[in-house]
Amino acid sequence: MLKYILKRLGSTVLVLFGATILVFAILVNTGDPLADLREMQGDNVEYLMQERIDRMGLDQPWYVRYWDWLSGILGCFVGSCDFGVTMSGQPVTPLIAAAAEQSLRLIFVATVVAIVVGVLTGIVTAMRQYSLLDYTMTFFVFLFFSLPVFWAAVLAKEWLAIEFNNWMLEPHFTWANILVIALLLAFVVPLVLGGDVKRRLITGGIMFAFVCAVLPWMNAVNFMTHPRLGAPIILIGSLMLALGLTALIAGVRNRRVLIAALTVVALGMAAYYGTWGILQDPPGGWFFLGALFVLTIAICVVVGRSIGGYARGQATAAAVLTGVLMSGMILLDHFMHHWPQLLSLKPRPVRTIGSHTPNLEGDFWVTALDQMTQLWLPSLLMALLSLATYTRYTRSSMLEVQKQDYVRTARAKGVPERTVILKHAFRNAMIPLVTIVAFDFAALISGSVVVENVFGWNAMGNLFITGIQLSDPAPVMAFIIVTGAVAVLFNLMADILYAVLDPRIRV
């Protein structure tokens, strides 16, 4: 396995090296970096031109300039990265560091959302092949896929930002809104859950009554401006998660798995109260929260392994998933707790331009909320564009795997359907999906250039476009090396996952 990884890592480095040579050679031989100076009139034009020639090495062959640039990049291995300077003399390293953080955050969130929603949708539609749900989801995912990015971004800015901000000035659900939402969910939820006509009517009626009760309650307590989950809702939600995940993974009758999941819920509620004061101003911000998340997973693994007994694998999976989702609810509750503070500083919470609000004074939670409100529109747009890919590939892969002999044999032996789907079918269906994730991530990097331009993000897309327009190689090469490294890294991860999912590849 180690030899396989080293071979793939070596080929990855060669691919990245070849890509940078090709792009640099094309870039320096197209365009004129002195074009703006040639149009100027003044006594110091010659001096400015010579200064730029010396700074950019325009009097040197392209391979000499490439070696100078590559020497600065290789310095990253000894802790002294140098991405060069722009034609105006500004260092590129701090520019690309700030831009990469914003762009990769956007791409990562969009990728995770697209994978989770797309894979789940693909599994459900494969299980309900040729049903109304299958046809409906197919229609909508291809509708999202066919939307032009720039046009969809303009619509999103109008309806999900401007109109939402107008509504947030006095948020209130009218009875017309309530009835429309209730009828919509009363149709969609039974469509997803399935069942006979009687079961669908009962589910739809329950959903209709639930919405008609909850939305007026939200109006009464001003939930949109002062939202909270609180300990009771977190406890009830966590218990439902523990029961649901146990039923999905091992069956509710498996007491060891159920006890492991419920133990995690008990520990999570103790942690909710124990860390409330610390998390009001978390030291280290996201790094501290990340450390707590890793600690949570470690504790869940210990609980699952120690309580699970003969079913320790299933118990560990149920405990970890319960702990992760419960941590998400606790984190959401902290964000909700600080939402009124953000609205007091930013009454219109979603700006249509920029990745953050300039000069916003607030603590960690307010700043994070501001970045999230600026992130959700472009990330949602990019996720919708990738949704069709994951949905269709998951659906087709699941349908193909279900026809295999080992799946039919598992069903014939009486293996529970959840085990057939999750353990036998889905694991083998993941192999082609791994490739799609790697390629789609690279496609999202190129698509983010357009999205960032529409939403006014001063990120890598803006850096790349400006460098191309001015024939400035340093920022363009910084974009290429960062995005190229991320793309080939994902391909390397895909190759490794191949070997994990299919042991034959290791040979």
C-alpha positions in Angstrom: 0.0 0.0 0.0 2.8 2.4 0.9 4.6 1.7 -2.4 1.4 2.4 -4.3 0.9 5.7 -2.5 4.5 6.8 -3.2 4.1 5.9 -6.9 0.9 8.0 -7.2 2.5 10.8 -5.2 5.5 10.9 -7.6 3.3 10.9 -10.7 1.2 13.7 -9.1 4.3 15.9 -8.6 5.3 15.3 -12.3 1.8 16.3 -13.5 1.9 19.5 -11.5 5.4 20.3 -12.7 4.5 19.8 -16.3 1.3 21.9 -16.0 3.2 24.8 -14.5 5.8 24.7 -17.3 3.1 24.7 -20.0 1.0 27.5 -18.5 4.0 29.7 -17.8 5.4 29.3 -21.3 2.0 30.2 -22.9 1.4 33.0 -20.5 4.7 34.9 -21.0 4.5 34.6 -24.7 1.0 36.1 -25.0 0.0 39.6 -24.1 2.2 42.7 -23.4 3.0 43.5 -19.8 4.0 47.0 -20.9 0.8 47.8 -22.8 -0.5 50.3 -20.2 2.9 52.1 -20.1 3.1 52.4 -23.9 -0.1 54.4 -23.9 1.2 56.9 -21.3 2.8 60.2 -22.2 5.4 61.7 -19.9 9.1 62.2 -19.3 9.4 59.2 -17.0 7.7 56.6 -19.2 11.0 55.1 -20.3 12.2 54.9 -16.7 8.9 53.2 -15.6 9.2 50.7 -18.5 12.8 49.8 -17.7 11.9 49.4 -14.0 9.1 47.0 -14.9 11.4 45.1 -17.3 14.0 44.7 -14.5 11.3 43.7 -11.9 9.6 41.1 -14.1 12.7 39.9 -15.9 11.2 40.7 -19.3 14.7 40.8 -20.9 15.3 37.2 -19.8 14.3 34.0 -21.7 11.1 32.4 -20.5 12.8 29.4 -19.0 15.1 31.6 -16.9 12.1 33.5 -15.6 10.4 30.2 -14.9 13.3 28.9 -12.9 13.3 32.1 -10.8 9.6 31.6 -10.1 10.1 27.8 -9.4 13.0 28.6 -7.0 10.6 30.7 -4.9 8.0 28.0 -4.9 10.4 25.3 -3.9 11.3 27.5 -0.9 7.9 26.4 0.6 9.5 23.1 1.5 11.9 25.0 3.9 9.4 27.4 5.2 10.1 30.4 2.9 7.5 30.5 0.2 7.9 33.2 -2.5 5.2 33.5 -5.2 7.0 36.5 -6.8 5.7 40.0 -7.1 3.0 41.6 -9.3 4.0 44.0 -12.1 3.3 46.9 -9.6 5.8 45.4 -7.2 3.3 44.0 -4.6 4.3 40.6 -3.1 1.9 37.8 -4.3 2.4 35.5 -1.3 0.1 37.4 1.2 -2.4 38.0 -1.7 -2.7 34.4 -2.6 -2.8 33.3 1.1 -5.8 35.5 1.8 -7.5 34.7 -1.6 -6.9 30.9 -1.3 -8.6 30.8 2.2 -11.8 32.4 0.8 -11.9 30.4 -2.5 -11.1 27.0 -0.9 -13.7 27.6 1.8 -16.3 28.3 -0.9 -15.4 25.2 -2.9 -15.1 22.9 0.1 -18.6 23.8 1.4 -20.1 23.5 -2.1 -18.5 20.1 -2.6 -19.6 18.7 0.8 -23.2 19.9 0.3 -23.3 18.6 -3.3 -21.9 15.2 -2.2 -24.2 14.7 0.8 -27.4 15.8 -0.9 -26.6 14.2 -4.3 -25.6 10.8 -2.9 -28.6 10.6 -0.7 -30.9 11.7 -3.5 -29.3 9.1 -5.8 -29.7 6.3 -3.3 -33.4 7.1 -2.7 -34.2 7.5 -6.4 -32.4 4.2 -7.1 -34.5 2.5 -4.5 -37.7 4.0 -6.0 -36.8 3.5 -9.7 -39.4 4.9 -12.2 -41.6 6.3 -9.4 -43.0 9.8 -9.3 -40.2 10.7 -6.9 -37.6 9.4 -9.4 -39.0 11.4 -12.3 -39.5 14.6 -10.1 -35.9 14.6 -8.7 -34.5 13.8 -12.2 -36.3 16.8 -13.6 -35.1 19.2 -10.9 -31.5 18.1 -10.8 -31.1 18.5 -14.5 -32.9 21.9 -14.3 -30.3 23.1 -11.8 -27.5 21.6 -14.0 -28.7 23.4 -17.1 -28.9 26.9 -15.5 -26.2 29.3 -16.7 -24.1 30.3 -13.7 -24.2 34.0 -14.2 -28.0 34.1 -14.7 -28.6 31.8 -11.7 -26.4 34.0 -9.6 -28.3 37.1 -10.5 -31.6 35.4 -9.6 -30.1 34.2 -6.3 -29.0 37.7 -5.4 -32.4 39.1 -6.1 -34.6 36.5 -4.4 -32.4 35.0 -1.7 -30.5 38.1 -0.7 -32.4 41.4 -1.5 -35.9 40.0 -1.0 -34.8 38.0 2.1 -33.3 41.1 3.6 -36.5 43.1 3.0 -38.5 40.3 4.8 -36.0 40.2 7.7 -36.8 43.8 8.5 -40.1 42.6 9.8 -40.1 38.8 9.6 -43.6 37.3 9.8 -45.3 34.4 8.3 -48.8 35.2 7.0 -51.5 32.6 6.9 -51.1 32.5 3.1 -47.4 31.7 3.5 -48.2 29.1 6.1 -50.8 27.3 4.0 -48.5 27.2 0.9 -45.6 25.8 2.9 -47.8 23.3 4.7 -49.4 22.1 1.4 -45.9 21.8 -0.2 -44.4 19.8 2.6 -47.6 17.7 2.8 -47.0 16.7 -0.8 -43.2 16.4 -0.8 -42.6 14.4 2.5 -45.0 11.5 1.7 -43.4 11.5 -1.8 -40.0 10.9 -0.3 -41.0 8.5 2.4 -43.2 6.4 0.1 -45.7 3.8 1.2 -49.3 3.0 0.2 -52.0 5.6 -0.4 -53.2 5.4 3.2 -49.8 5.8 4.7 -49.1 8.8 2.4 -52.3 10.5 3.4 -51.6 10.0 7.1 -48.0 11.4 6.6 -49.2 14.3 4.6 -51.9 15.2 7.2 -49.4 15.0 10.1 -46.9 17.2 8.2 -49.7 19.7 7.3 -50.8 20.0 10.9 -47.2 20.2 12.1 -46.4 23.2 9.9 -49.7 25.0 10.7 -48.7 24.7 14.4 -45.0 25.5 14.3 -45.0 28.5 12.0 -47.5 30.5 14.1 -45.5 29.6 17.2 -42.4 31.0 15.5 -44.3 34.2 14.8 -45.3 34.4 18.5 -41.8 34.0 19.9 -40.0 36.1 17.2 -38.0 33.0 16.2 -36.5 34.6 13.1 -34.8 37.4 15.0 -34.2 35.5 18.3 -33.8 31.8 17.4 -32.9 29.1 19.9 -32.8 25.4 20.0 -32.2 25.0 23.7 -31.5 21.9 25.8 -34.9 20.3 25.4 -34.9 20.4 21.6 -31.3 19.2 21.4 -32.1 16.3 23.8 -35.2 15.3 21.8 -33.4 15.6 18.5 -30.4 13.6 19.7 -32.6 10.8 21.1 -34.4 10.6 17.7 -31.0 10.5 15.9 -29.7 7.8 18.2 -32.8 5.7 17.6 -32.9 6.3 13.9 -29.2 5.6 13.3 -29.4 2.5 15.4 -32.4 1.3 13.4 -30.6 2.1 10.1 -27.2 0.5 11.0 -28.1 -2.5 13.2 -31.8 -2.5 14.0 -33.5 -1.2 17.2 -33.4 -4.6 18.8 -29.6 -4.6 18.9 -29.4 -3.3 22.5 -25.6 -2.9 22.5 -25.7 -0.5 19.6 -28.6 1.4 21.0 -27.0 1.8 24.4 -23.8 3.1 22.8 -25.7 5.7 20.9 -27.8 6.7 24.0 -24.5 6.9 26.1 -23.2 9.4 23.5 -26.4 11.5 23.9 -25.9 11.6 27.7 -22.3 12.6 27.4 -23.3 15.2 24.8 -25.8 16.8 27.1 -23.2 17.0 29.9 -20.8 18.6 27.4 -23.4 21.0 26.3 -23.8 22.5 29.8 -20.1 22.0 30.7 -18.7 23.9 27.7 -21.4 26.7 27.4 -19.3 29.3 29.2 -16.1 28.4 27.4 -17.7 28.5 24.0 -19.1 32.0 24.5 -15.6 33.2 23.6 -13.7 30.2 22.3 -9.9 30.6 22.6 -8.3 30.0 19.3 -11.6 30.2 17.4 -12.1 27.5 14.8 -8.9 25.7 15.9 -10.4 25.2 19.4 -13.7 24.0 17.9 -11.9 21.7 15.6 -9.9 20.2 18.6 -13.2 19.7 20.4 -14.7 18.0 17.3 -11.7 15.6 17.1 -12.0 14.9 20.9 -15.7 14.2 20.4 -15.0 11.6 17.7 -12.4 9.9 19.8 -14.8 9.6 22.8 -17.5 8.2 20.5 -15.1 5.6 19.2 -14.1 4.6 22.7 -17.8 4.4 23.7 -18.7 2.3 20.7 -15.8 -0.1 21.0 -16.2 -0.6 24.8 -20.0 -1.1 24.8 -20.6 -2.7 21.4 -19.2 -6.1 22.3 -19.8 -8.5 19.3 -21.4 -5.5 17.4 -18.6 -3.1 18.2 -18.2 -2.0 14.5 -21.9 -1.1 14.2 -21.9 0.4 17.7 -18.9 2.6 16.8 -20.6 3.8 13.6 -23.8 4.7 15.4 -22.0 6.4 18.3 -19.7 8.5 16.0 -22.6 9.6 13.7 -24.8 10.4 16.8 -21.9 12.4 18.3 -21.1 14.3 15.1 -24.7 15.2 14.4 -25.4 16.2 18.0 -22.2 18.4 18.0 -23.7 20.0 14.9 -26.9 20.8 16.8 -25.0 22.3 19.7 -22.9 24.4 17.4 -26.0 25.6 15.6 -27.5 26.6 19.0 -24.5 28.8 19.7 -24.8 30.4 16.3 -28.5 31.0 17.0 -27.7 32.5 20.4 -25.6 35.2 18.7 -27.9 35.9 15.7 -29.6 38.9 17.4 -26.2 40.5 18.0 -25.4 40.2 14.2 -28.8 41.7 13.3 -28.1 44.6 15.6 -24.9 45.3 13.7 -26.1 44.2 10.3 -29.9 44.6 9.9 -29.8 43.3 6.3 -27.8 40.1 7.0 -27.0 39.0 3.4 -24.9 41.3 1.3 -24.7 40.7 -2.4 -21.1 41.7 -2.7 -18.0 40.5 -0.9 -17.1 37.5 1.3 -17.4 39.4 4.5 -18.7 42.8 5.8 -16.0 45.4 6.1 -15.4 47.1 9.4 -17.9 44.7 11.2 -17.0 44.8 14.9 -18.0 41.7 16.8 -16.8 38.6 18.6 -15.9 35.2 17.1 -19.5 34.1 16.6 -20.7 37.3 15.0 -17.8 37.3 12.6 -18.4 33.7 11.7 -22.1 34.3 11.2 -21.2 37.2 8.9 -18.9 35.0 6.8 -21.6 32.3 6.7 -24.3 34.7 5.5 -21.9 35.8 2.7 -20.9 32.2 1.9 -24.3 30.5 1.6 -25.5 32.0 -1.7 -22.4 31.3 -3.8 -21.9 27.9 -2.2 -25.5 26.9 -2.6 -25.3 28.0 -6.3 -22.2 25.9 -7.0 -23.6 22.9 -5.1 -26.8 23.0 -7.2 -24.8 23.0 -10.3 -22.9 19.8 -9.2 -26.0 18.1 -7.7 -27.0 16.4 -11.0 -23.6 14.8 -11.4 -23.6 13.1 -8.0 -27.3 12.2 -8.1 -27.2 10.5 -11.5 -23.9 8.7 -11.0 -25.1 7.4 -7.6 -28.4 6.3 -9.0 -26.9 4.5 -12.0 -24.2 2.9 -9.9 -26.6 1.7 -7.3 -28.9 0.2 -10.0 -26.0 -1.6 -11.6 -24.7 -3.0 -8.3 -28.1 -4.2 -7.3 -28.1 -6.5 -10.3 -24.9 -8.3 -9.1 -25.0 -11.8 -7.8 -23.7 -11.0 -4.3 -26.5 -8.6 -3.7 -29.2 -11.1 -4.9 -27.5 -13.7 -2.7 -27.6 -11.5 0.3 -31.3 -10.8 -0.1 -31.9 -14.5 -0.7 -30.2 -15.4 2.6 -32.5 -13.0 4.5 -30.0 -10.3 5.2 -31.9 -7.1 6.3 -32.5 -4.6 3.5 -30.6 -1.8 5.3 -27.5 -4.1 5.4 -27.9 -5.0 1.8 -28.1 -1.3 0.8 -25.4 0.1 3.1 -22.9 -2.7 3.4 -23.1 -4.6 0.1 -24.5 -2.2 -2.5 -23.5 1.3 -1.5 -19.9 0.4 -0.7 -19.3 -1.1 -4.2 -21.3 1.7 -5.8 -18.9 4.3 -4.2 -16.0 3.2 -6.5 -17.0 5.2 -9.6 -18.2 8.1 -7.3 -14.7 8.6 -6.0 -13.5 9.5 -9.4 -16.4 11.9 -9.9 -15.6 13.7 -6.7 -12.0 14.3 -7.8 -13.0 15.6 -11.2 -15.9 17.6 -9.9 -13.7 19.4 -7.4 -11.4 20.5 -10.2 -14.4 21.7 -12.2 -15.7 23.7 -9.2 -12.4 25.4 -9.0 -12.8 26.7 -12.5 -16.5 27.5 -11.9 -15.7 29.5 -8.8 -13.9 32.1 -11.0 -17.3 33.1 -12.5 -19.2 32.9 -9.2 -16.6 34.9 -7.4 -16.7 37.6 -10.1 -20.5 37.8 -9.9 -20.6 38.0 -6.1 -17.7 40.4 -5.9 -15.4 38.1 -3.9 -11.8 39.4 -3.8 -10.5 35.8 -4.0 -8.4 33.7 -6.3 -10.8 34.1 -9.2 -10.4 37.9 -9.1 -6.6 37.5 -8.8 -6.6 35.2 -11.8 -8.7 37.4 -14.0 -6.7 40.5 -13.2 -3.5 38.7 -13.9 -4.7 37.5 -17.3 -6.0 41.0 -18.3 -2.7 42.6 -17.4 -0.5 39.8 -18.7 1.0 39.6 -15.2 2.3 36.0 -14.7 3.0 36.0 -10.9 -0.7 36.1 -9.7 -1.8 33.8 -12.5 0.9 31.2 -11.7 0.0 31.5 -8.0 -3.6 30.6 -8.9 -2.4 27.7 -11.1 -0.1 26.2 -8.5 -2.6 26.4 -5.6 -5.7 25.2 -7.6 -3.5 22.6 -9.4 -2.1 21.3 -6.2 -5.5 20.9 -4.7 -6.9 19.2 -7.8 -4.1 16.7 -8.0 -4.3 16.1 -4.2 -7.9 15.2 -4.6 -7.0 12.8 -7.4 -4.4 11.3 -5.2 -7.0 10.9 -2.4 -9.3 9.2 -5.0 -6.6 6.7 -5.9 -6.0 5.9 -2.2 -9.7 5.5 -1.6 -9.8 3.1 -4.6 -7.3 0.9 -2.8 -9.4 1.1 0.4 -12.7 0.3 -1.3 -11.3 -2.4 -3.7 -8.3 -4.3 -2.2 -7.6 -5.8 -5.7 -6.1 -2.4 -6.7 -3.4 -2.7 -4.1 -1.9 -5.6 -5.9 
